[in-house]
Amino acid sequence: MYSTPTPATRLRAATLAVALVAALSGGVVSAAAIHGAIFTSDVAGNVNVNQYESKADVYLNGGPKSNCAAAGVDDGTYVYQITNPSGTVLLSSDDISHREFTVVAGVITSATDHVTVAGDCGGVRVQMAPFDDTPNNGGVYKAWITRKSDYIANGNTFRPSDTKTDNFHVKQPAVEPELADLTVYKFYDFNGNGVWDSDEQPLFGWAMRAQSGNGFDATQLTESPDGLTNFLGLDTADNPYMVTEGTAGGTWSQTTSMVNGVPTASSPENPVTGLTLVVGDTTEVIFGNYCTCKSGGKAKSWWVTTSGQTKVNDGGSMNPEFNVLNALNLKTAAGADFTLNTALPQADNWTNLTTWLNSTSTTNMAYSLSRNLAILRLNIEAGYMVNTNFYAPAGATIAQLQTDANDALGIDGLTPVGDPNRAVQTQLNTWLVNLNNAATVIRSKPCPYSFAPALPPPN
């Protein structure tokens, strides 16, 4: 018996026919929309957390905590992804095959390879990490879910019409300052050559000031035993830095300024500027200084007077000084050895010495050098000169110059004009004359210094 179809029966038939035609023609039927909602929560199920402390704190949740009546998503197998808010950058860092979960009776019941914790209403919560940092300046992320079947049907993509999404924030880690260290050394440059030689001592208690253009300003003293001070944990964002060494006044002079072992462009400089610190590295600044004094020598014109004679005789006898001079390679105008006969009366020897010293002849340069060497030796013997002090023009100590002059006389005692050894003896003679006339020398030991206040206040 045939009966007339009802409107509902005709609608169902038409829907089936359309589906059949679509299937036969190779078309794709639009996926059904996902009902319900997803949420992100913390591990305890608190949803709509405005900002998570870390990415590991973000969990996928099927519904509000303790509200089992809330509409969950449709049952099935799903995949998920994490992106930036616009969805243009995929942030999930593991393969999609690890990002599956199953929904039964409106709640998530299991997940593939991701940590789950017991949730509400018989479900679980799924940890969504790992995923990369969002490029969004506000730390905003978007969570997407879609049916696995739709993901495959759509060419392994999340089509917006087939997804549910939820935005969330993760607290962006504080930007750690990129730090570096600055080490400042100080040494006594005894020979004034601008190089920290192995026998030169560090200086302790010397004020060093480090500054940046961004407000950093600190003054510290170099310390024993290495003559250094460390400025640690400086922010490289404050580059460039500069270092100023305290000025001790008096006769102190700066000889060098080096950065990482290399003299600065205009060494010696104070301050040293333009220091670009490198993250994790130590920049080394070195300052060298010396202090000066007068040699203390008394000239020939003083030694040949009664004052000089009194000093030579200060021990009650002049013979010890005569013997000191006899130990040198002293020469006469003719190039013969000059010696004092201590068997003679001391007054006679004194007359012989002053007569020999009073000549001004330079015909034989060895004779002139001998006279000035004898005066130098008397100055040292009397304690007027410190033979360890350094004479910069000669690049030698006073003691070394005495040795060099004596050796030169031992090599050649007659050096008239044209003699190949005359030039060397002439130069030595000039240096000894200067020293005997109180030339400036570098002290073998540092002069006193203090810094109170250590450095002037910043401008």
C-alpha positions in Angstrom: 0.0 0.0 0.0 1.5 3.4 -1.0 1.2 6.4 1.3 2.1 10.0 0.5 5.5 11.1 1.9 5.4 13.7 4.7 7.5 16.9 4.4 10.0 15.6 6.9 10.5 12.4 4.9 11.0 14.5 1.7 13.7 16.6 3.5 15.6 13.6 4.7 15.5 12.1 1.2 16.7 15.3 -0.4 19.6 15.5 2.1 20.6 11.9 1.3 20.4 12.5 -2.4 22.6 15.6 -2.2 25.1 13.6 -0.1 25.0 10.7 -2.5 25.5 13.0 -5.6 28.4 14.7 -3.9 30.0 11.4 -3.0 29.6 10.0 -6.5 30.9 13.1 -8.1 34.1 13.1 -5.9 33.1 16.2 -3.9 33.8 16.8 -0.1 31.0 17.2 2.3 31.6 20.1 4.6 32.6 18.9 8.1 30.2 19.5 10.9 31.0 22.3 13.2 32.5 21.4 16.6 30.0 22.0 19.4 30.8 23.1 22.9 34.0 24.9 23.9 37.6 24.3 24.9 39.5 26.0 27.6 43.1 26.3 28.8 43.7 26.0 32.5 46.5 25.5 34.9 47.3 22.1 36.4 44.6 22.6 39.1 41.9 23.2 36.5 41.6 27.0 37.0 40.4 28.3 33.7 40.7 31.8 32.1 44.0 32.3 33.9 45.0 35.7 32.7 48.6 34.9 32.6 50.5 31.7 33.2 53.9 31.8 34.8 55.4 29.4 32.3 54.5 27.4 29.2 54.6 24.2 31.2 51.7 25.5 33.3 49.3 25.5 30.4 46.8 22.6 30.1 44.0 21.8 27.7 40.7 21.4 29.6 37.4 20.2 28.3 35.3 22.6 30.4 35.1 24.9 33.4 36.3 23.4 36.7 33.5 21.6 38.6 30.9 22.5 36.1 30.1 19.1 34.6 26.8 20.5 33.1 28.8 22.8 30.8 28.7 21.8 27.1 31.8 19.8 26.2 33.1 19.3 22.7 31.8 16.5 20.6 33.1 13.0 21.1 36.0 11.9 18.9 39.7 12.0 18.3 41.2 15.5 18.0 44.6 17.1 17.3 45.8 20.5 18.5 48.3 23.2 17.8 49.7 26.3 19.4 50.2 29.4 17.3 50.6 33.1 17.6 47.3 35.0 18.0 46.8 35.4 14.3 47.6 31.8 13.5 50.4 32.7 11.1 53.2 31.1 13.1 53.1 27.5 14.3 54.7 27.3 17.7 54.0 23.7 18.7 57.5 22.1 18.4 56.6 18.4 18.4 55.1 16.5 15.5 51.3 16.5 15.1 51.2 12.7 15.8 52.2 13.5 19.4 49.4 16.0 19.7 46.2 13.9 19.8 43.6 13.5 22.4 40.3 11.7 22.7 36.9 13.0 24.0 34.3 10.7 25.4 31.0 12.0 26.8 32.1 15.5 26.4 35.4 15.3 28.4 38.9 14.6 27.5 39.8 11.0 28.5 43.3 10.5 27.1 46.1 12.0 25.1 49.0 10.7 23.0 52.5 11.3 24.4 51.6 14.4 26.5 51.4 14.6 30.2 47.9 14.3 31.6 46.5 15.0 35.1 43.2 14.0 36.5 40.5 16.6 35.8 36.9 17.1 36.7 33.8 15.1 35.6 35.9 12.0 35.0 38.2 13.6 32.4 41.9 14.6 32.3 43.8 17.8 31.5 46.5 17.7 28.8 49.8 19.6 29.1 50.2 21.5 25.9 54.0 22.1 26.0 56.3 21.9 24.2 55.9 25.0 22.1 58.1 27.9 21.2 58.0 31.5 22.4 55.3 33.6 20.7 56.5 36.5 18.6 53.6 38.5 20.1 55.0 41.3 22.3 52.2 40.7 24.9 53.0 37.1 25.3 49.7 35.9 23.7 49.2 32.4 22.2 46.3 30.7 20.5 45.3 27.1 21.2 43.5 25.3 18.3 41.7 21.9 18.2 40.2 20.1 15.2 39.0 16.6 14.6 41.8 14.4 13.3 39.7 13.3 10.4 39.0 17.0 9.4 42.7 17.8 9.8 43.6 15.0 7.3 40.7 15.8 4.9 41.8 19.5 4.9 45.3 18.7 3.7 46.9 18.5 7.2 45.7 21.9 8.1 43.5 23.5 10.8 40.7 25.1 8.8 39.1 27.9 10.9 35.5 26.6 10.2 36.4 23.2 11.6 38.2 24.4 14.8 37.7 25.7 18.3 40.3 28.1 19.7 41.3 29.8 22.9 43.8 32.5 23.5 46.0 32.6 26.5 48.9 34.5 27.9 52.2 33.2 29.3 54.3 35.5 31.4 57.3 36.5 29.4 60.6 35.7 31.1 62.4 38.8 32.4 65.1 39.8 30.1 68.3 38.9 31.9 70.9 41.6 31.6 73.8 40.6 29.5 76.8 41.0 31.8 80.5 41.4 31.5 83.4 42.1 33.8 86.0 44.9 33.8 89.4 44.4 35.4 91.8 47.3 36.0 95.5 46.8 36.8 98.1 49.2 38.0 101.9 48.7 37.9 105.1 50.7 38.6 106.8 51.2 35.3 110.3 51.4 36.7 112.0 51.8 33.3 109.3 54.0 31.8 109.0 51.8 28.7 105.2 51.5 28.8 105.4 47.7 29.2 104.7 45.7 32.3 108.0 43.8 32.6 108.3 40.7 34.7 110.4 42.5 37.4 108.0 45.5 37.8 105.8 45.6 40.8 102.0 46.1 41.0 100.7 49.1 42.9 98.1 48.6 45.6 95.6 51.1 46.9 95.4 53.1 43.7 92.0 54.6 42.9 90.3 53.5 39.7 86.9 54.8 38.6 84.7 53.0 36.1 81.7 54.8 34.5 79.2 54.4 31.7 77.0 56.9 29.9 73.9 55.2 31.5 74.6 56.2 35.1 77.0 53.5 36.3 79.8 55.2 38.4 82.0 53.3 40.9 85.4 53.9 42.4 87.6 51.1 43.8 91.2 50.7 44.9 93.6 48.3 43.4 94.4 45.5 45.8 97.3 43.2 46.8 98.9 41.1 45.6 98.2 41.7 41.9 97.5 45.5 41.8 94.0 45.0 40.3 90.4 45.8 41.0 87.4 44.1 39.5 84.2 45.7 38.4 82.0 42.6 38.1 78.6 42.1 36.4 78.5 45.2 34.3 75.5 45.5 32.0 76.7 45.5 28.3 73.6 47.5 27.5 75.4 50.4 29.2 78.3 50.3 26.7 80.6 52.1 26.2 82.4 52.4 29.5 85.4 54.4 30.5 88.1 54.0 33.3 89.9 56.9 35.0 92.9 56.3 37.2 93.4 58.6 40.1 96.2 61.2 39.8 98.5 61.0 42.8 100.1 64.4 42.1 103.8 65.1 43.0 106.2 63.7 40.5 104.0 60.9 39.3 103.7 60.4 35.6 101.7 58.0 33.4 103.6 55.9 31.0 101.0 53.6 29.4 97.3 52.7 29.0 96.5 49.4 27.6 93.3 47.5 26.8 93.5 43.7 26.6 97.3 44.0 26.3 97.3 46.5 23.5 98.3 50.2 24.0 95.4 52.5 23.4 95.4 54.7 20.4 96.9 57.7 22.2 98.7 55.9 25.0 99.2 57.0 27.7 95.6 58.2 28.1 93.6 59.0 31.2 90.7 58.3 31.1 90.5 55.3 28.8 87.3 55.7 26.9 85.1 53.8 24.4 85.3 50.4 26.2 82.8 48.1 24.6 82.3 45.2 27.0 81.5 41.7 25.6 78.9 39.5 27.2 80.6 36.8 29.3 84.1 38.2 28.8 86.5 40.2 30.9 87.9 43.4 29.5 91.4 44.3 31.0 92.6 47.8 31.4 96.2 48.4 32.5 97.8 51.7 33.6 101.6 52.1 34.1 103.1 54.9 36.1 106.4 56.0 37.7 107.6 58.8 39.9 110.8 60.8 39.5 113.4 62.6 41.7 116.7 64.3 41.2 119.7 62.1 40.9 121.2 63.8 43.9 124.6 64.0 42.3 127.1 66.8 43.2 129.1 68.2 40.3 132.9 68.1 39.9 133.0 71.8 41.0 131.8 70.7 44.5 134.0 67.7 44.9 137.3 69.5 44.3 136.5 72.0 47.1 137.2 71.6 50.8 133.6 70.4 51.2 134.3 67.5 48.8 137.5 66.7 50.7 135.7 66.7 54.0 133.2 64.2 52.6 135.9 62.0 51.2 137.6 62.0 54.6 134.3 61.5 56.6 135.5 58.2 57.9 138.8 59.6 59.2 140.7 58.5 56.1 140.5 59.2 52.4 142.2 55.9 51.4 139.0 53.9 51.2 137.6 56.3 48.6 141.0 56.3 46.8 140.9 52.5 46.6 137.3 52.6 45.2 138.6 54.9 42.4 141.6 52.7 41.8 139.3 49.8 41.1 138.0 51.6 38.0 139.6 51.8 34.6 140.4 55.5 34.9 142.7 57.0 32.3 145.0 60.0 31.9 145.1 62.5 29.0 147.7 60.2 27.4 145.6 57.1 27.8 147.6 55.6 30.6 146.0 54.1 33.8 145.3 56.7 36.5 145.8 55.4 40.0 146.4 57.0 43.4 149.3 55.7 45.5 147.9 55.1 49.0 151.4 54.8 50.3 151.8 58.5 49.8 150.4 61.1 52.3 146.7 61.5 51.8 147.1 65.2 51.2 149.4 64.5 48.3 146.9 62.0 46.8 144.1 64.6 47.3 146.1 67.1 45.3 146.8 64.6 42.6 143.1 63.7 42.4 141.9 67.3 42.2 144.5 68.2 39.6 143.5 65.2 37.5 139.7 66.1 37.9 140.1 69.8 37.2 141.1 69.4 33.6 138.5 70.2 30.9 140.3 68.5 28.1 138.3 66.3 25.7 141.1 65.6 23.3 141.1 62.1 24.6 137.5 61.3 25.3 138.5 58.4 27.5 140.1 61.0 29.9 137.0 63.1 30.0 134.8 60.0 30.6 137.2 58.9 33.4 136.9 62.2 35.3 133.1 62.0 35.2 133.0 58.4 36.1 135.2 59.1 39.1 132.8 61.9 40.2 129.8 59.5 39.7 131.5 56.8 41.8 132.2 59.3 44.6 128.5 60.4 44.5 127.4 56.8 44.9 129.9 56.1 47.6 128.8 59.1 49.5 125.1 58.1 49.3 124.2 61.1 47.3 123.0 58.9 44.4 120.9 55.8 44.5 122.5 53.6 42.0 119.3 51.5 41.4 117.5 54.6 40.2 116.8 54.6 36.4 118.0 57.2 34.0 115.4 57.2 31.1 117.5 58.9 28.4 120.1 56.1 28.7 117.5 53.4 29.3 119.6 52.1 32.2 120.1 52.3 35.9 122.9 54.5 37.4 124.7 51.3 38.4 124.5 50.0 34.8 125.8 53.2 33.4 128.7 53.1 35.8 129.5 49.6 34.6 129.1 50.5 30.9 131.4 53.5 31.3 134.1 51.5 33.1 133.9 48.7 30.5 134.2 51.2 27.7 137.4 52.6 29.3 138.7 49.1 29.7 138.3 48.5 26.0 139.9 51.7 24.8 141.8 54.2 27.0 142.8 56.6 24.1 139.9 57.9 22.0 140.9 61.0 20.1 138.8 62.4 17.2 138.4 59.6 14.6 138.7 56.8 17.0 135.9 54.3 16.4 135.1 54.1 20.1 135.0 57.8 20.7 131.2 58.1 19.9 130.2 55.6 22.5 132.4 57.2 25.1 131.1 60.7 24.2 127.5 59.6 24.8 128.3 57.9 28.1 130.2 61.0 29.1 127.2 63.2 28.4 124.9 61.0 30.5 127.4 60.9 33.5 127.8 64.7 33.4 124.0 65.1 33.5 123.7 62.7 36.5 126.5 64.4 38.3 124.5 67.6 37.9 121.3 66.3 39.5 119.5 65.1 36.4 115.9 63.8 36.8 115.8 60.0 37.3 113.0 57.4 37.9 112.9 56.2 41.4 113.7 52.6 41.9 110.8 52.4 44.5 107.4 54.2 44.2 106.9 57.5 45.8 104.2 57.8 48.4 100.6 58.3 47.1 97.2 58.6 48.5 93.7 59.4 47.3 91.5 61.3 49.7 89.0 61.8 48.3 89.8 59.0 45.9 88.5 60.8 42.8 86.5 63.9 42.2 82.8 63.4 42.1 81.1 62.9 38.8 80.1 65.9 36.8 
